[in-house]
Amino acid sequence: MTDENIRPEREKKMDKNDLLEKQLDDYTNLPYTVSVEPQDDGKGIYYVARVVELPDLFMTGATREEAVRELEAVKQDWMTEYIKLGNKMPLPLKLRKYSGKIIVRMPPSLHETLVKMAELESVSFNQYMVTALARCAGRDEATKTTGTY
């Protein structure tokens, strides 16, 4: 092979590398959700920092700050490998669009019980479900916006 035959192939690879670099720059600057939780392995407490949208991306540290620093230190390399493997990077939760509507399938007996509970509370079924879901998620939003309860 001559140098002329090799050059276009190299340029194609550079284009792919440039594209990968651009993707990495874009993704590493997105507002991904970082969660830090304490863990106890019986030897003491340590912290696990993870990117919620990328469940396989997590690191540990002796402190919350150390765990986050460790996570940030490996994030770009992790994303590089993830993309190279042909995976599609998910958007951060903050950038996703939410309609506020969901369809939930449940057994008829549970549906009946929930309707009865809503009636006992003198609220609509929808409001009862929103409040119940908010409570389970550890949030008070449903009661703040409607003044119910």
C-alpha positions in Angstrom: 0.0 0.0 0.0 1.2 3.5 -0.8 1.0 6.4 1.6 -1.8 7.8 -0.6 -3.9 4.7 0.1 -3.3 4.9 3.9 -3.9 8.7 4.2 -7.7 8.7 3.5 -8.1 5.9 6.1 -6.2 7.9 8.7 -8.3 10.9 7.9 -11.4 8.9 8.4 -10.1 7.7 11.8 -9.3 11.2 12.8 -12.8 12.3 11.8 -14.2 9.6 14.1 -11.8 10.6 16.9 -12.8 14.2 16.4 -16.5 13.2 16.5 -15.9 11.2 19.7 -14.1 14.2 21.3 -17.0 16.5 20.4 -19.5 14.0 21.8 -17.4 13.7 25.0 -17.2 17.5 25.4 -20.9 17.7 24.9 -21.8 14.9 27.3 -19.3 15.7 30.1 -20.7 19.2 30.3 -24.3 18.1 30.6 -26.1 18.4 34.1 -26.1 14.7 35.0 -27.6 13.9 38.4 -25.0 12.8 41.0 -26.2 10.9 44.0 -24.0 10.4 47.1 -25.0 7.8 49.7 -23.2 6.5 52.8 -22.4 2.8 53.0 -21.2 0.7 55.9 -19.3 -2.5 55.1 -18.7 -3.3 58.7 -15.2 -1.8 58.6 -16.6 1.8 58.7 -18.6 4.2 56.7 -17.6 5.3 53.2 -19.5 7.1 50.5 -20.6 6.0 47.0 -21.1 8.7 44.4 -23.0 7.7 41.2 -24.4 9.2 38.1 -28.1 8.3 38.3 -28.6 8.2 34.6 -25.5 6.0 34.1 -26.0 3.3 36.7 -22.6 1.6 36.0 -20.7 4.8 36.7 -19.9 5.1 40.4 -16.9 5.6 42.7 -16.3 5.5 46.4 -14.5 7.7 48.9 -13.9 8.2 52.6 -15.9 11.5 52.4 -18.7 12.7 50.2 -16.3 15.2 48.5 -13.7 12.5 47.8 -16.3 10.2 46.3 -17.5 13.0 44.0 -13.9 13.9 43.0 -13.2 10.3 42.2 -16.3 10.1 40.1 -15.4 13.3 38.2 -11.9 11.9 37.6 -13.1 8.8 35.8 -16.3 10.2 34.2 -14.7 11.1 30.8 -12.8 7.8 30.4 -16.0 5.9 31.4 -18.0 7.8 28.8 -15.4 7.3 26.2 -15.5 3.5 26.6 -19.3 3.5 26.8 -19.6 5.4 23.5 -16.8 3.3 21.8 -18.8 0.1 22.7 -21.7 1.5 20.6 -23.9 2.6 23.5 -26.1 5.6 23.2 -25.6 8.1 26.0 -28.9 9.0 27.8 -29.8 12.6 28.4 -29.7 13.9 31.9 -33.0 13.7 33.8 -33.0 17.5 34.0 -33.1 17.8 30.2 -35.8 15.3 29.5 -39.3 16.4 28.8 -42.1 15.3 31.2 -45.8 15.5 30.3 -47.1 15.0 33.9 -49.2 12.1 32.6 -48.7 8.4 33.3 -50.7 5.3 32.7 -50.6 2.8 35.5 -51.9 -0.7 35.3 -52.9 -2.3 38.6 -55.1 -5.1 39.8 -58.8 -4.1 40.0 -58.9 -4.8 43.7 -56.1 -2.3 44.3 -57.9 0.3 42.1 -61.0 -0.2 44.2 -59.1 0.2 47.4 -57.4 3.4 46.3 -60.7 4.9 45.1 -62.2 4.1 48.5 -59.3 5.8 50.2 -59.6 8.9 48.1 -63.3 9.0 48.9 -62.5 8.7 52.6 -60.1 11.7 52.3 -62.7 13.7 50.2 -60.3 14.2 47.3 -60.3 13.1 43.7 -58.7 9.8 42.8 -56.1 11.7 40.8 -55.2 14.0 43.7 -55.0 11.1 46.1 -52.6 9.3 43.7 -50.5 12.4 43.2 -50.2 12.9 47.0 -49.5 9.2 47.6 -46.8 9.1 44.9 -45.3 12.4 46.3 -45.1 10.9 49.8 -43.4 7.8 48.5 -40.9 9.9 46.7 -40.2 11.9 49.8 -41.7 15.1 48.5 -44.3 17.5 49.6 -45.1 19.1 46.2 -48.6 17.8 45.8 -49.8 19.3 49.1 -48.0 22.6 48.5 -49.6 23.2 45.1 -53.1 22.2 45.9 -53.4 23.1 49.6 -54.9 19.6 50.2 -54.2 17.8 53.5 
